[in-house]
Amino acid sequence: MHFAIINHDKPDSHDLRMTTREAHLEYLRAVGDDLLVAGPILGDDGETPIGSVLIVEAENLEAAKAFAAGDPYAKAGLFQSSAVMPWRKVFPET
């Protein structure tokens, strides 16, 4: 089953994001094919990261939440809010 993980950074947390970024990327690389897509949410300037969206495959909601909680960004306290919810791909049709 697929899950969307939507995170919003705490205000003024750009430095924390940057110092934790490499550990976060390594964590995502280790997921392999179970990570469908991941990337930052950007501010109005189209440049500044203010959160992130990930679509992952997991056995169930609890496993997806555990994956989200294990992210180095989450462990470092970067996020103001985080939501994990079931997600279904509709387009593009396969």
SETIPA-23647 format. One line per field, with one value per atom (N, C-alpha, C): atom name; x, y, z. Coordinates in steps of 0.02 Angstrom, whole numbers, plus 50000, padded with zeros to 5 digits. Layout:
# SETIPA-23647
site c(CA,...)
xx c(X,...)
yy c(Y,...)
zz c(Z,...)
***
This chain:
# SETIPA-23647
site c(N,CA,C,N,CA,C,N,CA,C,N,CA,C,N,CA,C,N,CA,C,N,CA,C,N,CA,C,N,CA,C,N,CA,C,N,CA,C,N,CA,C,N,CA,C,N,CA,C,N,CA,C,N,CA,C,N,CA,C,N,CA,C,N,CA,C,N,CA,C,N,CA,C,N,CA,C,N,CA,C,N,CA,C,N,CA,C,N,CA,C,N,CA,C,N,CA,C,N,CA,C,N,CA,C,N,CA,C,N,CA,C,N,CA,C,N,CA,C,N,CA,C,N,CA,C,N,CA,C,N,CA,C,N,CA,C,N,CA,C,N,CA,C,N,CA,C,N,CA,C,N,CA,C,N,CA,C,N,CA,C,N,CA,C,N,CA,C,N,CA,C,N,CA,C,N,CA,C,N,CA,C,N,CA,C,N,CA,C,N,CA,C,N,CA,C,N,CA,C,N,CA,C,N,CA,C,N,CA,C,N,CA,C,N,CA,C,N,CA,C,N,CA,C,N,CA,C,N,CA,C,N,CA,C,N,CA,C,N,CA,C,N,CA,C,N,CA,C,N,CA,C,N,CA,C,N,CA,C,N,CA,C,N,CA,C,N,CA,C,N,CA,C,N,CA,C,N,CA,C,N,CA,C,N,CA,C,N,CA,C,N,CA,C,N,CA,C,N,CA,C,N,CA,C,N,CA,C,N,CA,C,N,CA,C,N,CA,C,N,CA,C,N,CA,C,N,CA,C)
xx c(50042,50000,50045,50020,50058,50034,50082,50067,50100,50064,50092,50115,50175,50202,50213,50178,50181,50206,50264,50296,50303,50291,50302,50356,50407,50462,50441,50475,50467,50493,50467,50493,50567,50603,50674,50716,50702,50738,50783,50797,50837,50906,50938,51004,51000,50949,50940,50928,50889,50877,50943,50983,51046,51096,51100,51148,51127,51063,51036,51024,51032,51013,51047,51112,51147,51122,51112,51085,51015,50974,50907,50911,50955,50961,50985,51032,51055,50998,50957,50899,50852,50840,50795,50826,50890,50923,50917,50919,50916,50848,50796,50729,50723,50761,50759,50693,50667,50607,50543,50545,50485,50473,50521,50513,50495,50433,50410,50432,50427,50446,50459,50504,50518,50548,50531,50561,50534,50567,50547,50485,50447,50397,50435,50422,50459,50416,50449,50415,50393,50360,50334,50388,50451,50505,50526,50498,50514,50583,50615,50684,50693,50663,50676,50634,50667,50630,50593,50529,50489,50454,50470,50439,50457,50421,50435,50374,50374,50323,50358,50336,50362,50303,50310,50262,50301,50280,50315,50268,50297,50259,50277,50225,50235,50181,50195,50148,50081,50085,50025,50040,49988,49995,50047,50048,50097,50168,50180,50248,50266,50218,50232,50247,50210,50223,50291,50310,50376,50431,50421,50469,50476,50420,50421,50457,50444,50474,50549,50572,50643,50684,50652,50687,50731,50794,50837,50810,50773,50741,50692,50651,50603,50638,50690,50728,50762,50781,50814,50765,50700,50650,50637,50649,50640,50567,50522,50453,50408,50370,50316,50256,50244,50189,50208,50178,50191,50127,50108,50049,50068,50043,50053,49984,49969,49902,49905,49858,49855,49846,49876,49875,49866,49829,49818,49838,49878,49897,49839,49821,49769,49799,49840,49872,49946,49986,49963,49940,49892,49866,49920,49921,49971,49938)
yy c(49941,50000,50062,50114,50177,50226,50268,50319,50384,50439,50506,50530,50557,50587,50661,50704,50775,50810,50842,50875,50950,50989,51062,51079,51114,51133,51186,51186,51240,51304,51361,51425,51432,51465,51481,51419,51364,51302,51282,51328,51312,51284,51312,51287,51214,51198,51129,51083,51104,51063,51049,51100,51092,51047,51054,51013,50941,50927,50859,50828,50867,50846,50781,50775,50716,50652,50655,50596,50579,50631,50621,50586,50611,50581,50509,50494,50425,50380,50405,50368,50351,50400,50389,50341,50347,50303,50230,50218,50150,50116,50156,50129,50092,50111,50078,50091,50038,50045,50059,50055,50071,50146,50185,50258,50277,50297,50313,50382,50431,50499,50536,50584,50625,50691,50743,50808,50862,50919,50973,51011,51037,51088,51154,51198,51260,51320,51370,51432,51470,51526,51566,51589,51591,51612,51557,51497,51441,51412,51431,51410,51381,51412,51396,51336,51281,51224,51242,51224,51237,51173,51117,51054,51000,50945,50891,50848,50815,50766,50703,50647,50582,50535,50493,50440,50375,50334,50272,50212,50155,50093,50062,50042,50011,49959,49914,49860,49885,49937,49964,50034,50066,50134,50139,50090,50091,50089,50048,50044,50110,50141,50206,50259,50259,50307,50295,50232,50216,50240,50231,50256,50332,50367,50440,50462,50427,50445,50432,50384,50368,50414,50457,50504,50550,50558,50603,50674,50699,50764,50763,50710,50705,50698,50657,50647,50710,50753,50816,50870,50856,50905,50959,50944,50994,51012,50964,50974,51006,51054,51085,51039,51007,50959,50905,50847,50790,50749,50730,50688,50628,50571,50509,50482,50471,50448,50403,50356,50313,50356,50332,50368,50320,50341,50298,50336,50303,50332,50323,50378,50376,50393,50445,50466,50471,50460,50435,50363,50345,50277,50229,50171,50120,50061)
zz c(50000,50000,50000,49967,49964,50017,50039,50090,50071,50083,50074,50143,50144,50205,50188,50224,50210,50273,50267,50324,50311,50363,50359,50411,50389,50433,50484,50540,50589,50558,50578,50552,50569,50525,50535,50549,50514,50526,50467,50423,50364,50382,50432,50452,50477,50516,50540,50481,50432,50373,50337,50328,50291,50328,50394,50431,50436,50427,50432,50363,50311,50244,50221,50230,50204,50239,50304,50340,50315,50302,50274,50206,50162,50096,50099,50143,50152,50175,50221,50245,50188,50145,50088,50037,50024,49977,49999,50063,50090,50079,50065,50055,49989,49940,49875,49839,49808,49766,49805,49871,49910,49916,49894,49892,49820,49810,49743,49721,49767,49751,49816,49814,49873,49851,49887,49872,49918,49916,49961,49936,49984,49970,49972,49924,49920,49940,49966,49984,49922,49932,49877,49828,49852,49807,49759,49767,49723,49735,49789,49803,49873,49922,49992,50015,50037,50063,50127,50130,50190,50215,50186,50205,50154,50156,50109,50098,50040,50022,50001,50028,50009,49995,49945,49932,49940,49987,50002,50000,49988,49994,50061,50098,50163,50174,50220,50234,50261,50304,50334,50361,50387,50412,50468,50511,50567,50541,50489,50460,50426,50393,50360,50413,50468,50521,50553,50561,50589,50542,50476,50428,50433,50437,50443,50506,50561,50625,50626,50585,50582,50539,50501,50458,50501,50483,50522,50529,50480,50488,50546,50550,50605,50671,50674,50736,50760,50713,50730,50752,50745,50765,50713,50650,50596,50584,50594,50571,50622,50599,50638,50638,50581,50576,50527,50537,50494,50490,50430,50420,50377,50396,50358,50343,50279,50261,50200,50195,50136,50073,50018,49955,49898,49847,49788,49725,49684,49619,49570,49537,49486,49418,49415,49352,49361,49311,49247,49253,49213,49213,49190,49221,49201,49169)
***
